[in-house]
């Protein structure tokens, strides 16, 4: 849940594919987080430490923090020098 944007998104990892739906949190979710958009982006890009952030007052976690840590551990830190477009 993005608290400052008034949005809710559901992410599901199945067979190494991340699925996304813009809908209310599911009751059977392993974990649900309520966070600001900026902090969520900082977490995904490695600008904010995952463990320190998850156990801080900056966000609310309902459900398993362990499963949430396992989910975020799947992300690699982006390479800013990655050539998205290369000349032919």
Secondary structure by P-SEA (a helix, b strand, c coil): ccccccbbbbbbbcccbbbbbcccccccccbbbbbcaaaaaaaaaccccaaaaaacccccccccaaaaaaaaaacccccccccccccc
